[in-house]
């Protein structure tokens, strides 16, 4: 599956088609093109619930340039917020706004998008869903409906011990 291009959403389920329309009608990915945007999260892999947002990861070299691009491109959107988020490894810029009934979250780091945890988790989760099938997918959705975030839901379903965000990364390379 090639997640680099959102064309796969156009022929997907109803929610995926709606996401495709929202993203293309508002030119969200094309406005972020310089930052190598990739749609990640639950909607691309069909484990979304009603409250799921559209998560877009980006890679920036210049934090101020990234913030200015977001402000210039999306500053008039509903409920826009932009914040800095620092963790032990890196700084992220996170923007949220609403278009066509979807909350959009743009998450930028100075890490190439395909090396970011969100992309790596997407690929692992996609492969696990393919490996374990429909019953497993439904179990993940049920856990999410009970209030679990995606990676903790996978951790519970797989019986992982420890931090599910880290434990899931141990599956990298299992699907080649």
C-alpha positions as protocol buffer text, in pm:
chain_id: "A"
residue {
  index: 1
  type: UNK
  ca { x: 0 y: 0 z: 0 }
}
residue {
  index: 2
  type: UNK
  ca { x: 133 y: 340 z: -98 }
}
residue {
  index: 3
  type: UNK
  ca { x: 30 y: 595 z: 165 }
}
residue {
  index: 4
  type: UNK
  ca { x: 232 y: 872 z: -3 }
}
residue {
  index: 5
  type: UNK
  ca { x: -60 y: 961 z: -229 }
}
residue {
  index: 6
  type: UNK
  ca { x: -419 y: 989 z: -101 }
}
residue {
  index: 7
  type: UNK
  ca { x: -573 y: 860 z: -424 }
}
residue {
  index: 8
  type: UNK
  ca { x: -649 y: 530 z: -247 }
}
residue {
  index: 9
  type: UNK
  ca { x: -909 y: 718 z: -36 }
}
residue {
  index: 10
  type: UNK
  ca { x: -1113 y: 807 z: -345 }
}
residue {
  index: 11
  type: UNK
  ca { x: -1224 y: 445 z: -385 }
}
residue {
  index: 12
  type: UNK
  ca { x: -1238 y: 364 z: -14 }
}
residue {
  index: 13
  type: UNK
  ca { x: -1526 y: 345 z: 232 }
}
residue {
  index: 14
  type: UNK
  ca { x: -1766 y: 637 z: 282 }
}
residue {
  index: 15
  type: UNK
  ca { x: -1553 y: 808 z: 549 }
}
residue {
  index: 16
  type: UNK
  ca { x: -1238 y: 770 z: 338 }
}
residue {
  index: 17
  type: UNK
  ca { x: -1414 y: 924 z: 37 }
}
residue {
  index: 18
  type: UNK
  ca { x: -1534 y: 1213 z: 255 }
}
residue {
  index: 19
  type: UNK
  ca { x: -1179 y: 1262 z: 383 }
}
residue {
  index: 20
  type: UNK
  ca { x: -1049 y: 1262 z: 26 }
}
residue {
  index: 21
  type: UNK
  ca { x: -1302 y: 1531 z: -69 }
}
residue {
  index: 22
  type: UNK
  ca { x: -1218 y: 1747 z: 233 }
}
residue {
  index: 23
  type: UNK
  ca { x: -843 y: 1721 z: 173 }
}
residue {
  index: 24
  type: UNK
  ca { x: -863 y: 1785 z: -201 }
}
residue {
  index: 25
  type: UNK
  ca { x: -1137 y: 2052 z: -198 }
}
residue {
  index: 26
  type: UNK
  ca { x: -936 y: 2256 z: 52 }
}
residue {
  index: 27
  type: UNK
  ca { x: -600 y: 2170 z: -114 }
}
residue {
  index: 28
  type: UNK
  ca { x: -460 y: 2083 z: 227 }
}
residue {
  index: 29
  type: UNK
  ca { x: -182 y: 1851 z: 114 }
}
residue {
  index: 30
  type: UNK
  ca { x: -87 y: 2066 z: -184 }
}
residue {
  index: 31
  type: UNK
  ca { x: -52 y: 2371 z: 46 }
}
residue {
  index: 32
  type: UNK
  ca { x: 187 y: 2164 z: 260 }
}
residue {
  index: 33
  type: UNK
  ca { x: 372 y: 2003 z: -33 }
}
residue {
  index: 34
  type: UNK
  ca { x: 712 y: 2156 z: 57 }
}
residue {
  index: 35
  type: UNK
  ca { x: 695 y: 1972 z: 389 }
}
residue {
  index: 36
  type: UNK
  ca { x: 648 y: 1618 z: 251 }
}
residue {
  index: 37
  type: UNK
  ca { x: 300 y: 1569 z: 403 }
}
residue {
  index: 38
  type: UNK
  ca { x: 158 y: 1220 z: 461 }
}
residue {
  index: 39
  type: UNK
  ca { x: -188 y: 1136 z: 590 }
}
residue {
  index: 40
  type: UNK
  ca { x: -151 y: 893 z: 880 }
}
residue {
  index: 41
  type: UNK
  ca { x: -375 y: 776 z: 1164 }
}
residue {
  index: 42
  type: UNK
  ca { x: -686 y: 565 z: 1163 }
}
residue {
  index: 43
  type: UNK
  ca { x: -884 y: 675 z: 857 }
}
residue {
  index: 44
  type: UNK
  ca { x: -627 y: 549 z: 601 }
}
residue {
  index: 45
  type: UNK
  ca { x: -634 y: 199 z: 754 }
}
residue {
  index: 46
  type: UNK
  ca { x: -1010 y: 183 z: 822 }
}
residue {
  index: 47
  type: UNK
  ca { x: -1004 y: 166 z: 1202 }
}
residue {
  index: 48
  type: UNK
  ca { x: -1147 y: 512 z: 1261 }
}
residue {
  index: 49
  type: UNK
  ca { x: -1432 y: 592 z: 1494 }
}
residue {
  index: 50
  type: UNK
  ca { x: -1674 y: 885 z: 1477 }
}
residue {
  index: 51
  type: UNK
  ca { x: -1439 y: 1120 z: 1664 }
}
residue {
  index: 52
  type: UNK
  ca { x: -1129 y: 1035 z: 1457 }
}
residue {
  index: 53
  type: UNK
  ca { x: -945 y: 1324 z: 1299 }
}
residue {
  index: 54
  type: UNK
  ca { x: -730 y: 1352 z: 989 }
}
residue {
  index: 55
  type: UNK
  ca { x: -366 y: 1341 z: 1097 }
}
residue {
  index: 56
  type: UNK
  ca { x: -111 y: 1485 z: 858 }
}
residue {
  index: 57
  type: UNK
  ca { x: 259 y: 1461 z: 937 }
}
residue {
  index: 58
  type: UNK
  ca { x: 514 y: 1698 z: 788 }
}
residue {
  index: 59
  type: UNK
  ca { x: 888 y: 1760 z: 796 }
}
residue {
  index: 60
  type: UNK
  ca { x: 1021 y: 2113 z: 829 }
}
residue {
  index: 61
  type: UNK
  ca { x: 1371 y: 2256 z: 828 }
}
residue {
  index: 62
  type: UNK
  ca { x: 1271 y: 2603 z: 948 }
}
residue {
  index: 63
  type: UNK
  ca { x: 1013 y: 2614 z: 1227 }
}
residue {
  index: 64
  type: UNK
  ca { x: 910 y: 2975 z: 1158 }
}
residue {
  index: 65
  type: UNK
  ca { x: 864 y: 2906 z: 786 }
}
residue {
  index: 66
  type: UNK
  ca { x: 642 y: 2607 z: 870 }
}
residue {
  index: 67
  type: UNK
  ca { x: 431 y: 2810 z: 1115 }
}
residue {
  index: 68
  type: UNK
  ca { x: 398 y: 3094 z: 860 }
}
residue {
  index: 69
  type: UNK
  ca { x: 287 y: 2849 z: 590 }
}
residue {
  index: 70
  type: UNK
  ca { x: 21 y: 2704 z: 821 }
}
residue {
  index: 71
  type: UNK
  ca { x: -96 y: 3051 z: 928 }
}
residue {
  index: 72
  type: UNK
  ca { x: -106 y: 3183 z: 569 }
}
residue {
  index: 73
  type: UNK
  ca { x: -276 y: 2869 z: 432 }
}
residue {
  index: 74
  type: UNK
  ca { x: -519 y: 2780 z: 711 }
}
residue {
  index: 75
  type: UNK
  ca { x: -539 y: 3084 z: 939 }
}
residue {
  index: 76
  type: UNK
  ca { x: -902 y: 3148 z: 846 }
}
residue {
  index: 77
  type: UNK
  ca { x: -1022 y: 2793 z: 911 }
}
residue {
  index: 78
  type: UNK
  ca { x: -1260 y: 2713 z: 1197 }
}
residue {
  index: 79
  type: UNK
  ca { x: -1113 y: 2661 z: 1543 }
}
residue {
  index: 80
  type: UNK
  ca { x: -751 y: 2696 z: 1433 }
}
residue {
  index: 81
  type: UNK
  ca { x: -484 y: 2653 z: 1697 }
}
residue {
  index: 82
  type: UNK
  ca { x: -107 y: 2626 z: 1657 }
}
residue {
  index: 83
  type: UNK
  ca { x: 122 y: 2518 z: 1937 }
}
residue {
  index: 84
  type: UNK
  ca { x: 472 y: 2391 z: 2004 }
}
residue {
  index: 85
  type: UNK
  ca { x: 508 y: 2051 z: 2166 }
}
residue {
  index: 86
  type: UNK
  ca { x: 844 y: 1948 z: 2310 }
}
residue {
  index: 87
  type: UNK
  ca { x: 932 y: 1593 z: 2406 }
}
residue {
  index: 88
  type: UNK
  ca { x: 1264 y: 1440 z: 2504 }
}
residue {
  index: 89
  type: UNK
  ca { x: 1373 y: 1383 z: 2145 }
}
residue {
  index: 90
  type: UNK
  ca { x: 1232 y: 1666 z: 1937 }
}
residue {
  index: 91
  type: UNK
  ca { x: 1017 y: 1972 z: 1896 }
}
residue {
  index: 92
  type: UNK
  ca { x: 689 y: 1947 z: 1708 }
}
residue {
  index: 93
  type: UNK
  ca { x: 457 y: 2213 z: 1573 }
}
residue {
  index: 94
  type: UNK
  ca { x: 94 y: 2102 z: 1595 }
}
residue {
  index: 95
  type: UNK
  ca { x: -191 y: 2282 z: 1421 }
}
residue {
  index: 96
  type: UNK
  ca { x: -558 y: 2190 z: 1450 }
}
residue {
  index: 97
  type: UNK
  ca { x: -860 y: 2320 z: 1263 }
}
residue {
  index: 98
  type: UNK
  ca { x: -1190 y: 2199 z: 1121 }
}
residue {
  index: 99
  type: UNK
  ca { x: -1297 y: 2164 z: 757 }
}
residue {
  index: 100
  type: UNK
  ca { x: -1605 y: 1988 z: 621 }
}
residue {
  index: 101
  type: UNK
  ca { x: -1678 y: 1829 z: 959 }
}
residue {
  index: 102
  type: UNK
  ca { x: -1327 y: 1684 z: 997 }
}
residue {
  index: 103
  type: UNK
  ca { x: -1080 y: 1795 z: 1258 }
}
residue {
  index: 104
  type: UNK
  ca { x: -746 y: 1827 z: 1082 }
}
residue {
  index: 105
  type: UNK
  ca { x: -425 y: 1789 z: 1281 }
}
residue {
  index: 106
  type: UNK
  ca { x: -101 y: 1892 z: 1114 }
}
residue {
  index: 107
  type: UNK
  ca { x: 201 y: 1762 z: 1300 }
}
residue {
  index: 108
  type: UNK
  ca { x: 542 y: 1888 z: 1189 }
}
residue {
  index: 109
  type: UNK
  ca { x: 888 y: 1785 z: 1306 }
}
residue {
  index: 110
  type: UNK
  ca { x: 1238 y: 1830 z: 1171 }
}
residue {
  index: 111
  type: UNK
  ca { x: 1242 y: 1452 z: 1116 }
}
residue {
  index: 112
  type: UNK
  ca { x: 1172 y: 1308 z: 766 }
}
residue {
  index: 113
  type: UNK
  ca { x: 806 y: 1203 z: 755 }
}
residue {
  index: 114
  type: UNK
  ca { x: 877 y: 835 z: 685 }
}
residue {
  index: 115
  type: UNK
  ca { x: 1101 y: 820 z: 994 }
}
residue {
  index: 116
  type: UNK
  ca { x: 841 y: 975 z: 1226 }
}
residue {
  index: 117
  type: UNK
  ca { x: 668 y: 743 z: 1474 }
}
residue {
  index: 118
  type: UNK
  ca { x: 321 y: 817 z: 1330 }
}
residue {
  index: 119
  type: UNK
  ca { x: 422 y: 690 z: 984 }
}
residue {
  index: 120
  type: UNK
  ca { x: 610 y: 391 z: 1123 }
}
residue {
  index: 121
  type: UNK
  ca { x: 308 y: 299 z: 1338 }
}
residue {
  index: 122
  type: UNK
  ca { x: 77 y: 337 z: 1035 }
}
residue {
  index: 123
  type: UNK
  ca { x: 277 y: 86 z: 832 }
}
residue {
  index: 124
  type: UNK
  ca { x: 305 y: -161 z: 1121 }
}
residue {
  index: 125
  type: UNK
  ca { x: -66 y: -133 z: 1204 }
}
residue {
  index: 126
  type: UNK
  ca { x: -164 y: -173 z: 838 }
}
residue {
  index: 127
  type: UNK
  ca { x: 44 y: -492 z: 818 }
}
residue {
  index: 128
  type: UNK
  ca { x: -94 y: -628 z: 1146 }
}
residue {
  index: 129
  type: UNK
  ca { x: -450 y: -565 z: 1028 }
}
residue {
  index: 130
  type: UNK
  ca { x: -376 y: -752 z: 706 }
}
residue {
  index: 131
  type: UNK
  ca { x: -213 y: -1037 z: 897 }
}
residue {
  index: 132
  type: UNK
  ca { x: -484 y: -1081 z: 1162 }
}
residue {
  index: 133
  type: UNK
  ca { x: -793 y: -1000 z: 954 }
}
residue {
  index: 134
  type: UNK
  ca { x: -1140 y: -857 z: 1003 }
}
residue {
  index: 135
  type: UNK
  ca { x: -1208 y: -990 z: 1354 }
}
residue {
  index: 136
  type: UNK
  ca { x: -888 y: -822 z: 1477 }
}
residue {
  index: 137
  type: UNK
  ca { x: -983 y: -495 z: 1301 }
}
residue {
  index: 138
  type: UNK
  ca { x: -1322 y: -499 z: 1474 }
}
residue {
  index: 139
  type: UNK
  ca { x: -1151 y: -565 z: 1808 }
}
residue {
  index: 140
  type: UNK
  ca { x: -930 y: -256 z: 1756 }
}
residue {
  index: 141
  type: UNK
  ca { x: -1235 y: -44 z: 1670 }
}
residue {
  index: 142
  type: UNK
  ca { x: -1419 y: -168 z: 1980 }
}
residue {
  index: 143
  type: UNK
  ca { x: -1122 y: -82 z: 2202 }
}
residue {
  index: 144
  type: UNK
  ca { x: -1106 y: 263 z: 2045 }
}
residue {
  index: 145
  type: UNK
  ca { x: -1480 y: 311 z: 2105 }
}
residue {
  index: 146
  type: UNK
  ca { x: -1414 y: 227 z: 2471 }
}
residue {
  index: 147
  type: UNK
  ca { x: -1174 y: 523 z: 2485 }
}
residue {
  index: 148
  type: UNK
  ca { x: -836 y: 368 z: 2409 }
}
residue {
  index: 149
  type: UNK
  ca { x: -600 y: 550 z: 2176 }
}
residue {
  index: 150
  type: UNK
  ca { x: -488 y: 354 z: 1869 }
}
residue {
  index: 151
  type: UNK
  ca { x: -150 y: 222 z: 1981 }
}
residue {
  index: 152
  type: UNK
  ca { x: -276 y: 121 z: 2328 }
}
residue {
  index: 153
  type: UNK
  ca { x: -568 y: -57 z: 2154 }
}
residue {
  index: 154
  type: UNK
  ca { x: -321 y: -255 z: 1943 }
}
residue {
  index: 155
  type: UNK
  ca { x: -116 y: -325 z: 2256 }
}
residue {
  index: 156
  type: UNK
  ca { x: -419 y: -467 z: 2435 }
}
residue {
  index: 157
  type: UNK
  ca { x: -534 y: -672 z: 2137 }
}
residue {
  index: 158
  type: UNK
  ca { x: -186 y: -817 z: 2090 }
}
residue {
  index: 159
  type: UNK
  ca { x: -118 y: -867 z: 2462 }
}
residue {
  index: 160
  type: UNK
  ca { x: 190 y: -643 z: 2452 }
}
residue {
  index: 161
  type: UNK
  ca { x: 365 y: -558 z: 2777 }
}
residue {
  index: 162
  type: UNK
  ca { x: 512 y: -214 z: 2838 }
}
residue {
  index: 163
  type: UNK
  ca { x: 468 y: 105 z: 2637 }
}
residue {
  index: 164
  type: UNK
  ca { x: 260 y: 13 z: 2328 }
}
residue {
  index: 165
  type: UNK
  ca { x: 411 y: 299 z: 2124 }
}
residue {
  index: 166
  type: UNK
  ca { x: 758 y: 146 z: 2170 }
}
residue {
  index: 167
  type: UNK
  ca { x: 648 y: -218 z: 2164 }
}
residue {
  index: 168
  type: UNK
  ca { x: 472 y: -177 z: 1826 }
}
residue {
  index: 169
  type: UNK
  ca { x: 797 y: -57 z: 1670 }
}
residue {
  index: 170
  type: UNK
  ca { x: 944 y: -400 z: 1743 }
}
residue {
  index: 171
  type: UNK
  ca { x: 722 y: -533 z: 1461 }
}
residue {
  index: 172
  type: UNK
  ca { x: 913 y: -331 z: 1201 }
}
residue {
  index: 173
  type: UNK
  ca { x: 1079 y: -557 z: 954 }
}
residue {
  index: 174
  type: UNK
  ca { x: 842 y: -849 z: 1027 }
}
residue {
  index: 175
  type: UNK
  ca { x: 642 y: -791 z: 709 }
}
residue {
  index: 176
  type: UNK
  ca { x: 902 y: -764 z: 433 }
}
